[in-house]
Amino acid sequence: MPSKPSILFPSEQHLLTALGERLRLARLRRDLGTVVVAARASISRTTLQRAEAGSPAVTMGTYLRILSVLHLSDDLEGLAKDDRLGRKLQDLGLAERQRARKRQ
């Protein structure tokens, strides 16, 4: 855990809280307890509870292990896959190629 707490904008905290809630619901749908999921993910029960609460101190690796236990790790494939804004910015920044001058 980082020594300094992460500072998030409210919209970012909302996204983490929503992710944690979706993880919790996925665990409950599979009828898995916190002890079982934590053991399978090789994390503590407290860390699982923090992830489900949307704590910014939980690492991406921990979220990945939880998703793997819940058989949802394929969902990460779509994350930032289609970067439309980045592609538009890249296209705007492309300068037209200039032809080299003819040698004489």
N, C-alpha and C positions, 0 to 999 in steps of 0.2 A: 504494500500500500504506500502511496506517496506521502511524504511528510507534510506537504501543504495540500489543503483541500482544493480540488478543482473548482474553478469559478465558471459557472455556466450561465448563459442567457436563459430566461424562463422558457423560451420555445425549445431550446436544447434539452432542458431538464424534463420538459413535457414529453419529448421523444423518448428519452431514457426510461421515464416512468411507464410510458405506454408499452415499450419493449419488455420491460420487466413484468408487466401485467400479462402480456401475451405469453411469455415464458411460463408464468405461473398457471395460466389457464391450460396451456399445452400439457404441462405436468399433471394437472388434475384430470384432464381428459384421458390420460393414459393410466390413471389410477396409481400414480407413483408418489411415494412420500418424499419429503425433503431429505431424509437420511439416505434413502436408496439413490436418488439422483446425485446427491453430493458425493457419495462413495463411488459411484460409477464415473463421475467427472473428476475424481481425485481432488476435490476441494472440500473445504469445511462446510458444515451446514450453515454457519453464519455467513459465509461468502455467498452461498446460494440465496439466502434470504436477502442479502444486500443487492444481489443482481435482480432479484424479483421486485425489489423496492425501487430500482432504477438509480442506484448509487453510482456517481461518476468515478468512484475509486476502484470499481471493478474493471479489470483489464479485458481487452478484446479477446485475449486467449481464453480467459475464463468463460466469456460468453460463447465462444466457439465450442468449448468442451461441453457446456450445457446443451447447446444446440445439437451436438453430436449424440449425446445421450438420448435426446428426445427425437432423434432421426430427422432433424430439421436443418442440418448443416448445408444442404443443397440450396437453401434459401439465400445463403451468402453469395452464391453465384450471380444473382441479379443485382447485388449491391454495387452502385456506381458503374454499372455495366454500360449503360447508354448515356454517356456524358454529352448531352445535347448542347448545353451552354459552353462547355469546353471546346467542342468541335466548332461552334459558331465563332468563338473568340479566335481559335486557331485559323479558321478560314479568313477572318478579317485581317489577321496579322500577316498573311502570306503576301509577299510582294511579288509583282510580276517579274519574271526572269528577264534580264536584259541580255541581248545578244552581245557577244564579244565583238570588238571592232576587227575589221579585216586587217590583216597584216599587209604591209606594202613592201 
